[in-house]
Amino acid sequence: MYICRSAKPTEVNGKSFLDALEQGRHLQGLYHYEFNRIYDYLKKDKKEPQESDIRILGVVVTGTAKQLQSLNGQPYLRG
């Protein structure tokens, strides 16, 4: 999975997701509640969440019609 906030995409794996989630829990920003809610949901009755607790249900892909054309007809694409 990749997160692209700029022209340079960044690969995201379970560890980096959990690291970002942990950082978000310590920030007192707009989404502080959501970071804690997700963290608590993933950890359930454990001390902390593990990579195996993460399930990817989908992603959002953006781009121009020309850029997205290469995805046309792919079996994993819904939309």
PDB file with one MODEL, atoms N, CA, C and O in Angstrom:
MODEL        1
ATOM      1  N   MET A   1       0.847  -1.161   0.000  1.00  0.00           N
ATOM      2  CA  MET A   1       0.000   0.000   0.000  1.00  0.00           C
ATOM      3  C   MET A   1       0.897   1.230   0.000  1.00  0.00           C
ATOM      4  O   MET A   1       1.959   1.225   0.623  1.00  0.00           O
ATOM      5  N   TYR A   2       0.480   2.273  -0.689  1.00  0.00           N
ATOM      6  CA  TYR A   2       1.231   3.508  -0.758  1.00  0.00           C
ATOM      7  C   TYR A   2       0.354   4.674  -0.327  1.00  0.00           C
ATOM      8  O   TYR A   2      -0.840   4.710  -0.625  1.00  0.00           O
ATOM      9  N   ILE A   3       0.950   5.614   0.368  1.00  0.00           N
ATOM     10  CA  ILE A   3       0.285   6.867   0.691  1.00  0.00           C
ATOM     11  C   ILE A   3       1.014   7.937  -0.084  1.00  0.00           C
ATOM     12  O   ILE A   3       2.239   8.038  -0.014  1.00  0.00           O
ATOM     13  N   CYS A   4       0.277   8.727  -0.814  1.00  0.00           N
ATOM     14  CA  CYS A   4       0.908   9.765  -1.618  1.00  0.00           C
ATOM     15  C   CYS A   4       0.346  11.116  -1.209  1.00  0.00           C
ATOM     16  O   CYS A   4      -0.789  11.454  -1.546  1.00  0.00           O
ATOM     17  N   ARG A   5       1.138  11.879  -0.488  1.00  0.00           N
ATOM     18  CA  ARG A   5       0.730  13.223  -0.109  1.00  0.00           C
ATOM     19  C   ARG A   5       1.378  14.241  -1.015  1.00  0.00           C
ATOM     20  O   ARG A   5       1.044  15.426  -0.973  1.00  0.00           O
ATOM     21  N   SER A   6       2.287  13.792  -1.818  1.00  0.00           N
ATOM     22  CA  SER A   6       2.984  14.665  -2.747  1.00  0.00           C
ATOM     23  C   SER A   6       3.245  13.863  -4.004  1.00  0.00           C
ATOM     24  O   SER A   6       2.628  12.819  -4.217  1.00  0.00           O
ATOM     25  N   ALA A   7       4.137  14.332  -4.822  1.00  0.00           N
ATOM     26  CA  ALA A   7       4.462  13.622  -6.054  1.00  0.00           C
ATOM     27  C   ALA A   7       5.245  12.350  -5.762  1.00  0.00           C
ATOM     28  O   ALA A   7       5.334  11.474  -6.623  1.00  0.00           O
ATOM     29  N   LYS A   8       5.814  12.231  -4.566  1.00  0.00           N
ATOM     30  CA  LYS A   8       6.617  11.058  -4.217  1.00  0.00           C
ATOM     31  C   LYS A   8       5.816  10.137  -3.300  1.00  0.00           C
ATOM     32  O   LYS A   8       5.591  10.488  -2.142  1.00  0.00           O
ATOM     33  N   PRO A   9       5.377   8.962  -3.781  1.00  0.00           N
ATOM     34  CA  PRO A   9       4.612   8.045  -2.934  1.00  0.00           C
ATOM     35  C   PRO A   9       5.493   7.425  -1.852  1.00  0.00           C
ATOM     36  O   PRO A   9       6.698   7.263  -2.042  1.00  0.00           O
ATOM     37  N   THR A  10       4.889   7.082  -0.725  1.00  0.00           N
ATOM     38  CA  THR A  10       5.585   6.479   0.391  1.00  0.00           C
ATOM     39  C   THR A  10       4.952   5.126   0.677  1.00  0.00           C
ATOM     40  O   THR A  10       3.735   5.031   0.837  1.00  0.00           O
ATOM     41  N   GLU A  11       5.766   4.081   0.743  1.00  0.00           N
ATOM     42  CA  GLU A  11       5.231   2.758   1.045  1.00  0.00           C
ATOM     43  C   GLU A  11       4.838   2.698   2.515  1.00  0.00           C
ATOM     44  O   GLU A  11       5.567   3.165   3.390  1.00  0.00           O
ATOM     45  N   VAL A  12       3.677   2.117   2.766  1.00  0.00           N
ATOM     46  CA  VAL A  12       3.177   1.979   4.132  1.00  0.00           C
ATOM     47  C   VAL A  12       3.014   0.498   4.426  1.00  0.00           C
ATOM     48  O   VAL A  12       2.435  -0.242   3.630  1.00  0.00           O
ATOM     49  N   ASN A  13       3.523   0.072   5.567  1.00  0.00           N
ATOM     50  CA  ASN A  13       3.333  -1.305   5.995  1.00  0.00           C
ATOM     51  C   ASN A  13       2.701  -1.287   7.385  1.00  0.00           C
ATOM     52  O   ASN A  13       2.427  -0.215   7.924  1.00  0.00           O
ATOM     53  N   GLY A  14       2.473  -2.440   7.958  1.00  0.00           N
ATOM     54  CA  GLY A  14       1.817  -2.511   9.257  1.00  0.00           C
ATOM     55  C   GLY A  14       2.566  -1.767  10.346  1.00  0.00           C
ATOM     56  O   GLY A  14       1.955  -1.072  11.158  1.00  0.00           O
ATOM     57  N   LYS A  15       3.887  -1.909  10.371  1.00  0.00           N
ATOM     58  CA  LYS A  15       4.678  -1.245  11.403  1.00  0.00           C
ATOM     59  C   LYS A  15       4.609   0.269  11.265  1.00  0.00           C
ATOM     60  O   LYS A  15       4.431   0.971  12.260  1.00  0.00           O
ATOM     61  N   SER A  16       4.745   0.780  10.051  1.00  0.00           N
ATOM     62  CA  SER A  16       4.705   2.236   9.872  1.00  0.00           C
ATOM     63  C   SER A  16       3.312   2.788  10.170  1.00  0.00           C
ATOM     64  O   SER A  16       3.180   3.908  10.663  1.00  0.00           O
ATOM     65  N   PHE A  17       2.267   2.001   9.871  1.00  0.00           N
ATOM     66  CA  PHE A  17       0.910   2.422  10.208  1.00  0.00           C
ATOM     67  C   PHE A  17       0.740   2.525  11.719  1.00  0.00           C
ATOM     68  O   PHE A  17       0.204   3.510  12.226  1.00  0.00           O
ATOM     69  N   LEU A  18       1.203   1.497  12.437  1.00  0.00           N
ATOM     70  CA  LEU A  18       1.087   1.523  13.896  1.00  0.00           C
ATOM     71  C   LEU A  18       1.938   2.638  14.496  1.00  0.00           C
ATOM     72  O   LEU A  18       1.535   3.260  15.479  1.00  0.00           O
ATOM     73  N   ASP A  19       3.108   2.899  13.916  1.00  0.00           N
ATOM     74  CA  ASP A  19       3.944   4.009  14.386  1.00  0.00           C
ATOM     75  C   ASP A  19       3.228   5.345  14.205  1.00  0.00           C
ATOM     76  O   ASP A  19       3.237   6.186  15.104  1.00  0.00           O
ATOM     77  N   ALA A  20       2.605   5.537  13.034  1.00  0.00           N
ATOM     78  CA  ALA A  20       1.875   6.774  12.774  1.00  0.00           C
ATOM     79  C   ALA A  20       0.672   6.901  13.702  1.00  0.00           C
ATOM     80  O   ALA A  20       0.358   7.993  14.175  1.00  0.00           O
ATOM     81  N   LEU A  21       0.011   5.797  13.955  1.00  0.00           N
ATOM     82  CA  LEU A  21      -1.130   5.785  14.869  1.00  0.00           C
ATOM     83  C   LEU A  21      -0.690   6.180  16.278  1.00  0.00           C
ATOM     84  O   LEU A  21      -1.365   6.955  16.956  1.00  0.00           O
ATOM     85  N   GLU A  22       0.437   5.644  16.704  1.00  0.00           N
ATOM     86  CA  GLU A  22       0.970   5.975  18.027  1.00  0.00           C
ATOM     87  C   GLU A  22       1.343   7.455  18.116  1.00  0.00           C
ATOM     88  O   GLU A  22       1.070   8.103  19.126  1.00  0.00           O
ATOM     89  N   GLN A  23       1.957   7.984  17.078  1.00  0.00           N
ATOM     90  CA  GLN A  23       2.300   9.411  17.057  1.00  0.00           C
ATOM     91  C   GLN A  23       1.038  10.262  17.133  1.00  0.00           C
ATOM     92  O   GLN A  23       0.993  11.253  17.863  1.00  0.00           O
ATOM     93  N   GLY A  24       0.019   9.876  16.383  1.00  0.00           N
ATOM     94  CA  GLY A  24      -1.233  10.619  16.376  1.00  0.00           C
ATOM     95  C   GLY A  24      -1.916  10.638  17.726  1.00  0.00           C
ATOM     96  O   GLY A  24      -2.587  11.611  18.071  1.00  0.00           O
ATOM     97  N   ARG A  25      -1.753   9.571  18.494  1.00  0.00           N
ATOM     98  CA  ARG A  25      -2.356   9.507  19.831  1.00  0.00           C
ATOM     99  C   ARG A  25      -1.736  10.540  20.764  1.00  0.00           C
ATOM    100  O   ARG A  25      -2.386  10.997  21.704  1.00  0.00           O
ATOM    101  N   HIS A  26      -0.496  10.905  20.513  1.00  0.00           N
ATOM    102  CA  HIS A  26       0.201  11.846  21.393  1.00  0.00           C
ATOM    103  C   HIS A  26       0.044  13.297  20.955  1.00  0.00           C
ATOM    104  O   HIS A  26       0.424  14.208  21.690  1.00  0.00           O
ATOM    105  N   LEU A  27      -0.503  13.519  19.781  1.00  0.00           N
ATOM    106  CA  LEU A  27      -0.765  14.879  19.316  1.00  0.00           C
ATOM    107  C   LEU A  27      -2.117  15.321  19.846  1.00  0.00           C
ATOM    108  O   LEU A  27      -3.058  14.528  19.888  1.00  0.00           O
ATOM    109  N   GLN A  28      -2.218  16.546  20.240  1.00  0.00           N
ATOM    110  CA  GLN A  28      -3.494  17.058  20.755  1.00  0.00           C
ATOM    111  C   GLN A  28      -4.218  17.841  19.664  1.00  0.00           C
ATOM    112  O   GLN A  28      -4.741  18.927  19.913  1.00  0.00           O
ATOM    113  N   GLY A  29      -4.244  17.292  18.472  1.00  0.00           N
ATOM    114  CA  GLY A  29      -4.839  17.977  17.345  1.00  0.00           C
ATOM    115  C   GLY A  29      -6.283  17.602  17.103  1.00  0.00           C
ATOM    116  O   GLY A  29      -6.950  17.007  17.949  1.00  0.00           O
ATOM    117  N   LEU A  30      -6.742  17.964  15.932  1.00  0.00           N
ATOM    118  CA  LEU A  30      -8.125  17.785  15.519  1.00  0.00           C
ATOM    119  C   LEU A  30      -8.579  16.318  15.555  1.00  0.00           C
ATOM    120  O   LEU A  30      -9.735  16.043  15.876  1.00  0.00           O
ATOM    121  N   TYR A  31      -7.697  15.390  15.235  1.00  0.00           N
ATOM    122  CA  TYR A  31      -8.088  13.980  15.115  1.00  0.00           C
ATOM    123  C   TYR A  31      -7.618  13.126  16.288  1.00  0.00           C
ATOM    124  O   TYR A  31      -7.582  11.901  16.178  1.00  0.00           O
ATOM    125  N   HIS A  32      -7.264  13.738  17.386  1.00  0.00           N
ATOM    126  CA  HIS A  32      -6.780  13.010  18.563  1.00  0.00           C
ATOM    127  C   HIS A  32      -7.759  11.910  18.983  1.00  0.00           C
ATOM    128  O   HIS A  32      -7.344  10.784  19.257  1.00  0.00           O
ATOM    129  N   TYR A  33      -9.030  12.226  19.033  1.00  0.00           N
ATOM    130  CA  TYR A  33     -10.047  11.241  19.426  1.00  0.00           C
ATOM    131  C   TYR A  33     -10.056  10.051  18.462  1.00  0.00           C
ATOM    132  O   TYR A  33     -10.146   8.903  18.899  1.00  0.00           O
ATOM    133  N   GLU A  34      -9.962  10.314  17.167  1.00  0.00           N
ATOM    134  CA  GLU A  34      -9.999   9.236  16.167  1.00  0.00           C
ATOM    135  C   GLU A  34      -8.779   8.332  16.270  1.00  0.00           C
ATOM    136  O   GLU A  34      -8.903   7.112  16.153  1.00  0.00           O
ATOM    137  N   PHE A  35      -7.599   8.913  16.489  1.00  0.00           N
ATOM    138  CA  PHE A  35      -6.403   8.094  16.662  1.00  0.00           C
ATOM    139  C   PHE A  35      -6.586   7.142  17.842  1.00  0.00           C
ATOM    140  O   PHE A  35      -6.254   5.961  17.738  1.00  0.00           O
ATOM    141  N   ASN A  36      -7.101   7.632  18.943  1.00  0.00           N
ATOM    142  CA  ASN A  36      -7.332   6.788  20.120  1.00  0.00           C
ATOM    143  C   ASN A  36      -8.405   5.745  19.866  1.00  0.00           C
ATOM    144  O   ASN A  36      -8.280   4.604  20.311  1.00  0.00           O
ATOM    145  N   ARG A  37      -9.453   6.124  19.160  1.00  0.00           N
ATOM    146  CA  ARG A  37     -10.533   5.175  18.865  1.00  0.00           C
ATOM    147  C   ARG A  37     -10.020   4.017  18.013  1.00  0.00           C
ATOM    148  O   ARG A  37     -10.330   2.859  18.289  1.00  0.00           O
ATOM    149  N   ILE A  38      -9.244   4.322  16.990  1.00  0.00           N
ATOM    150  CA  ILE A  38      -8.693   3.280  16.116  1.00  0.00           C
ATOM    151  C   ILE A  38      -7.713   2.404  16.890  1.00  0.00           C
ATOM    152  O   ILE A  38      -7.740   1.179  16.768  1.00  0.00           O
ATOM    153  N   TYR A  39      -6.853   3.027  17.681  1.00  0.00           N
ATOM    154  CA  TYR A  39      -5.881   2.295  18.491  1.00  0.00           C
ATOM    155  C   TYR A  39      -6.598   1.313  19.422  1.00  0.00           C
ATOM    156  O   TYR A  39      -6.239   0.137  19.483  1.00  0.00           O
ATOM    157  N   ASP A  40      -7.600   1.793  20.138  1.00  0.00           N
ATOM    158  CA  ASP A  40      -8.346   0.934  21.062  1.00  0.00           C
ATOM    159  C   ASP A  40      -9.075  -0.181  20.336  1.00  0.00           C
ATOM    160  O   ASP A  40      -9.145  -1.303  20.838  1.00  0.00           O
ATOM    161  N   TYR A  41      -9.618   0.109  19.163  1.00  0.00           N
ATOM    162  CA  TYR A  41     -10.319  -0.913  18.382  1.00  0.00           C
ATOM    163  C   TYR A  41      -9.351  -2.025  17.969  1.00  0.00           C
ATOM    164  O   TYR A  41      -9.680  -3.208  18.062  1.00  0.00           O
ATOM    165  N   LEU A  42      -8.162  -1.639  17.516  1.00  0.00           N
ATOM    166  CA  LEU A  42      -7.193  -2.632  17.055  1.00  0.00           C
ATOM    167  C   LEU A  42      -6.615  -3.466  18.195  1.00  0.00           C
ATOM    168  O   LEU A  42      -6.377  -4.662  18.025  1.00  0.00           O
ATOM    169  N   LYS A  43      -6.391  -2.860  19.336  1.00  0.00           N
ATOM    170  CA  LYS A  43      -5.746  -3.601  20.427  1.00  0.00           C
ATOM    171  C   LYS A  43      -6.708  -4.537  21.159  1.00  0.00           C
ATOM    172  O   LYS A  43      -6.273  -5.521  21.758  1.00  0.00           O
ATOM    173  N   LYS A  44      -7.993  -4.246  21.118  1.00  0.00           N
ATOM    174  CA  LYS A  44      -9.017  -5.028  21.820  1.00  0.00           C
ATOM    175  C   LYS A  44      -8.622  -5.227  23.280  1.00  0.00           C
ATOM    176  O   LYS A  44      -8.554  -4.247  24.022  1.00  0.00           O
ATOM    177  N   ASP A  45      -8.361  -6.452  23.718  1.00  0.00           N
ATOM    178  CA  ASP A  45      -8.043  -6.691  25.128  1.00  0.00           C
ATOM    179  C   ASP A  45      -6.543  -6.883  25.370  1.00  0.00           C
ATOM    180  O   ASP A  45      -6.140  -7.328  26.444  1.00  0.00           O
ATOM    181  N   LYS A  46      -5.713  -6.546  24.370  1.00  0.00           N
ATOM    182  CA  LYS A  46      -4.265  -6.664  24.507  1.00  0.00           C
ATOM    183  C   LYS A  46      -3.670  -5.346  25.000  1.00  0.00           C
ATOM    184  O   LYS A  46      -4.354  -4.325  25.062  1.00  0.00           O
ATOM    185  N   LYS A  47      -2.390  -5.388  25.346  1.00  0.00           N
ATOM    186  CA  LYS A  47      -1.701  -4.185  25.810  1.00  0.00           C
ATOM    187  C   LYS A  47      -1.568  -3.159  24.691  1.00  0.00           C
ATOM    188  O   LYS A  47      -1.724  -1.959  24.918  1.00  0.00           O
ATOM    189  N   GLU A  48      -1.275  -3.643  23.468  1.00  0.00           N
ATOM    190  CA  GLU A  48      -1.150  -2.753  22.315  1.00  0.00           C
ATOM    191  C   GLU A  48      -1.461  -3.532  21.044  1.00  0.00           C
ATOM    192  O   GLU A  48      -1.343  -4.757  21.035  1.00  0.00           O
ATOM    193  N   PRO A  49      -1.854  -2.853  19.975  1.00  0.00           N
ATOM    194  CA  PRO A  49      -2.186  -3.557  18.730  1.00  0.00           C
ATOM    195  C   PRO A  49      -0.941  -4.139  18.060  1.00  0.00           C
ATOM    196  O   PRO A  49       0.171  -3.640  18.232  1.00  0.00           O
ATOM    197  N   GLN A  50      -1.159  -5.192  17.304  1.00  0.00           N
ATOM    198  CA  GLN A  50      -0.092  -5.847  16.536  1.00  0.00           C
ATOM    199  C   GLN A  50      -0.376  -5.680  15.053  1.00  0.00           C
ATOM    200  O   GLN A  50      -1.500  -5.361  14.666  1.00  0.00           O
ATOM    201  N   GLU A  51       0.625  -5.892  14.231  1.00  0.00           N
ATOM    202  CA  GLU A  51       0.434  -5.788  12.780  1.00  0.00           C
ATOM    203  C   GLU A  51      -0.653  -6.739  12.294  1.00  0.00           C
ATOM    204  O   GLU A  51      -1.388  -6.417  11.361  1.00  0.00           O
ATOM    205  N   SER A  52      -0.759  -7.896  12.915  1.00  0.00           N
ATOM    206  CA  SER A  52      -1.760  -8.885  12.498  1.00  0.00           C
ATOM    207  C   SER A  52      -3.190  -8.426  12.781  1.00  0.00           C
ATOM    208  O   SER A  52      -4.138  -9.038  12.290  1.00  0.00           O
ATOM    209  N   ASP A  53      -3.360  -7.363  13.562  1.00  0.00           N
ATOM    210  CA  ASP A  53      -4.689  -6.830  13.862  1.00  0.00           C
ATOM    211  C   ASP A  53      -5.212  -5.921  12.753  1.00  0.00           C
ATOM    212  O   ASP A  53      -6.393  -5.575  12.740  1.00  0.00           O
ATOM    213  N   ILE A  54      -4.352  -5.540  11.839  1.00  0.00           N
ATOM    214  CA  ILE A  54      -4.718  -4.582  10.786  1.00  0.00           C
ATOM    215  C   ILE A  54      -5.293  -5.320   9.587  1.00  0.00           C
ATOM    216  O   ILE A  54      -4.712  -6.294   9.108  1.00  0.00           O
ATOM    217  N   ARG A  55      -6.429  -4.851   9.113  1.00  0.00           N
ATOM    218  CA  ARG A  55      -7.039  -5.382   7.886  1.00  0.00           C
ATOM    219  C   ARG A  55      -7.270  -4.215   6.942  1.00  0.00           C
ATOM    220  O   ARG A  55      -7.849  -3.201   7.332  1.00  0.00           O
ATOM    221  N   ILE A  56      -6.825  -4.351   5.721  1.00  0.00           N
ATOM    222  CA  ILE A  56      -7.054  -3.313   4.720  1.00  0.00           C
ATOM    223  C   ILE A  56      -8.330  -3.668   3.979  1.00  0.00           C
ATOM    224  O   ILE A  56      -8.417  -4.709   3.328  1.00  0.00           O
ATOM    225  N   LEU A  57      -9.319  -2.789   4.085  1.00  0.00           N
ATOM    226  CA  LEU A  57     -10.606  -3.031   3.446  1.00  0.00           C
ATOM    227  C   LEU A  57     -10.694  -2.376   2.081  1.00  0.00           C
ATOM    228  O   LEU A  57     -11.519  -2.766   1.254  1.00  0.00           O
ATOM    229  N   GLY A  58      -9.855  -1.391   1.841  1.00  0.00           N
ATOM    230  CA  GLY A  58      -9.864  -0.713   0.560  1.00  0.00           C
ATOM    231  C   GLY A  58      -8.991   0.518   0.602  1.00  0.00           C
ATOM    232  O   GLY A  58      -8.496   0.915   1.657  1.00  0.00           O
ATOM    233  N   VAL A  59      -8.813   1.104  -0.537  1.00  0.00           N
ATOM    234  CA  VAL A  59      -8.024   2.324  -0.654  1.00  0.00           C
ATOM    235  C   VAL A  59      -8.731   3.269  -1.612  1.00  0.00           C
ATOM    236  O   VAL A  59      -9.595   2.852  -2.383  1.00  0.00           O
ATOM    237  N   VAL A  60      -8.368   4.513  -1.560  1.00  0.00           N
ATOM    238  CA  VAL A  60      -8.883   5.508  -2.487  1.00  0.00           C
ATOM    239  C   VAL A  60      -7.757   5.860  -3.444  1.00  0.00           C
ATOM    240  O   VAL A  60      -6.651   6.200  -3.024  1.00  0.00           O
ATOM    241  N   VAL A  61      -8.048   5.775  -4.725  1.00  0.00           N
ATOM    242  CA  VAL A  61      -7.068   6.094  -5.753  1.00  0.00           C
ATOM    243  C   VAL A  61      -7.537   7.356  -6.458  1.00  0.00           C
ATOM    244  O   VAL A  61      -8.698   7.456  -6.857  1.00  0.00           O
ATOM    245  N   THR A  62      -6.643   8.312  -6.612  1.00  0.00           N
ATOM    246  CA  THR A  62      -6.995   9.546  -7.303  1.00  0.00           C
ATOM    247  C   THR A  62      -6.034   9.779  -8.452  1.00  0.00           C
ATOM    248  O   THR A  62      -4.930   9.235  -8.476  1.00  0.00           O
ATOM    249  N   GLY A  63      -6.454  10.571  -9.379  1.00  0.00           N
ATOM    250  CA  GLY A  63      -5.633  10.923 -10.522  1.00  0.00           C
ATOM    251  C   GLY A  63      -6.509  11.402 -11.655  1.00  0.00           C
ATOM    252  O   GLY A  63      -7.733  11.449 -11.541  1.00  0.00           O
ATOM    253  N   THR A  64      -5.873  11.751 -12.733  1.00  0.00           N
ATOM    254  CA  THR A  64      -6.617  12.168 -13.913  1.00  0.00           C
ATOM    255  C   THR A  64      -7.184  10.938 -14.608  1.00  0.00           C
ATOM    256  O   THR A  64      -6.765   9.813 -14.336  1.00  0.00           O
ATOM    257  N   ALA A  65      -8.128  11.158 -15.497  1.00  0.00           N
ATOM    258  CA  ALA A  65      -8.713  10.050 -16.247  1.00  0.00           C
ATOM    259  C   ALA A  65      -7.623   9.294 -17.012  1.00  0.00           C
ATOM    260  O   ALA A  65      -7.663   8.067 -17.097  1.00  0.00           O
ATOM    261  N   LYS A  66      -6.676  10.002 -17.551  1.00  0.00           N
ATOM    262  CA  LYS A  66      -5.591   9.377 -18.310  1.00  0.00           C
ATOM    263  C   LYS A  66      -4.716   8.519 -17.392  1.00  0.00           C
ATOM    264  O   LYS A  66      -4.320   7.415 -17.765  1.00  0.00           O
ATOM    265  N   GLN A  67      -4.416   9.029 -16.190  1.00  0.00           N
ATOM    266  CA  GLN A  67      -3.590   8.275 -15.244  1.00  0.00           C
ATOM    267  C   GLN A  67      -4.299   7.014 -14.756  1.00  0.00           C
ATOM    268  O   GLN A  67      -3.669   5.973 -14.571  1.00  0.00           O
ATOM    269  N   LEU A  68      -5.598   7.110 -14.551  1.00  0.00           N
ATOM    270  CA  LEU A  68      -6.355   5.979 -14.023  1.00  0.00           C
ATOM    271  C   LEU A  68      -6.725   4.965 -15.097  1.00  0.00           C
ATOM    272  O   LEU A  68      -7.159   3.859 -14.773  1.00  0.00           O
ATOM    273  N   GLN A  69      -6.564   5.315 -16.350  1.00  0.00           N
ATOM    274  CA  GLN A  69      -6.941   4.439 -17.456  1.00  0.00           C
ATOM    275  C   GLN A  69      -6.201   3.105 -17.406  1.00  0.00           C
ATOM    276  O   GLN A  69      -6.740   2.084 -17.833  1.00  0.00           O
ATOM    277  N   SER A  70      -4.975   3.101 -16.892  1.00  0.00           N
ATOM    278  CA  SER A  70      -4.210   1.853 -16.821  1.00  0.00           C
ATOM    279  C   SER A  70      -4.838   0.847 -15.862  1.00  0.00           C
ATOM    280  O   SER A  70      -4.536  -0.344 -15.934  1.00  0.00           O
ATOM    281  N   LEU A  71      -5.708   1.310 -14.967  1.00  0.00           N
ATOM    282  CA  LEU A  71      -6.376   0.415 -14.020  1.00  0.00           C
ATOM    283  C   LEU A  71      -7.660  -0.184 -14.586  1.00  0.00           C
ATOM    284  O   LEU A  71      -8.229  -1.098 -13.989  1.00  0.00           O
ATOM    285  N   ASN A  72      -8.112   0.311 -15.709  1.00  0.00           N
ATOM    286  CA  ASN A  72      -9.366  -0.142 -16.312  1.00  0.00           C
ATOM    287  C   ASN A  72      -9.322  -1.650 -16.563  1.00  0.00           C
ATOM    288  O   ASN A  72      -8.382  -2.174 -17.161  1.00  0.00           O
ATOM    289  N   GLY A  73     -10.365  -2.327 -16.091  1.00  0.00           N
ATOM    290  CA  GLY A  73     -10.495  -3.762 -16.315  1.00  0.00           C
ATOM    291  C   GLY A  73      -9.789  -4.638 -15.293  1.00  0.00           C
ATOM    292  O   GLY A  73      -9.849  -5.863 -15.401  1.00  0.00           O
ATOM    293  N   GLN A  74      -9.124  -4.054 -14.307  1.00  0.00           N
ATOM    294  CA  GLN A  74      -8.435  -4.852 -13.292  1.00  0.00           C
ATOM    295  C   GLN A  74      -9.465  -5.492 -12.372  1.00  0.00           C
ATOM    296  O   GLN A  74     -10.409  -4.824 -11.951  1.00  0.00           O
ATOM    297  N   PRO A  75      -9.303  -6.778 -12.052  1.00  0.00           N
ATOM    298  CA  PRO A  75     -10.311  -7.477 -11.244  1.00  0.00           C
ATOM    299  C   PRO A  75     -10.408  -6.980  -9.801  1.00  0.00           C
ATOM    300  O   PRO A  75     -11.441  -7.173  -9.160  1.00  0.00           O
ATOM    301  N   TYR A  76      -9.383  -6.360  -9.287  1.00  0.00           N
ATOM    302  CA  TYR A  76      -9.406  -5.884  -7.901  1.00  0.00           C
ATOM    303  C   TYR A  76      -9.985  -4.501  -7.759  1.00  0.00           C
ATOM    304  O   TYR A  76     -10.085  -3.993  -6.642  1.00  0.00           O
ATOM    305  N   LEU A  77     -10.371  -3.871  -8.854  1.00  0.00           N
ATOM    306  CA  LEU A  77     -10.878  -2.501  -8.837  1.00  0.00           C
ATOM    307  C   LEU A  77     -12.382  -2.472  -8.741  1.00  0.00           C
ATOM    308  O   LEU A  77     -13.081  -3.162  -9.483  1.00  0.00           O
ATOM    309  N   ARG A  78     -12.875  -1.660  -7.813  1.00  0.00           N
ATOM    310  CA  ARG A  78     -14.316  -1.444  -7.652  1.00  0.00           C
ATOM    311  C   ARG A  78     -14.541   0.057  -7.661  1.00  0.00           C
ATOM    312  O   ARG A  78     -13.725   0.804  -7.120  1.00  0.00           O
ATOM    313  N   GLY A  79     -15.592   0.499  -8.244  1.00  0.00           N
ATOM    314  CA  GLY A  79     -15.836   1.931  -8.168  1.00  0.00           C
ATOM    315  C   GLY A  79     -16.797   2.418  -9.209  1.00  0.00           C
ATOM    316  O   GLY A  79     -17.096   3.611  -9.262  1.00  0.00           O
TER     317      GLY A  79
ENDMDL
END
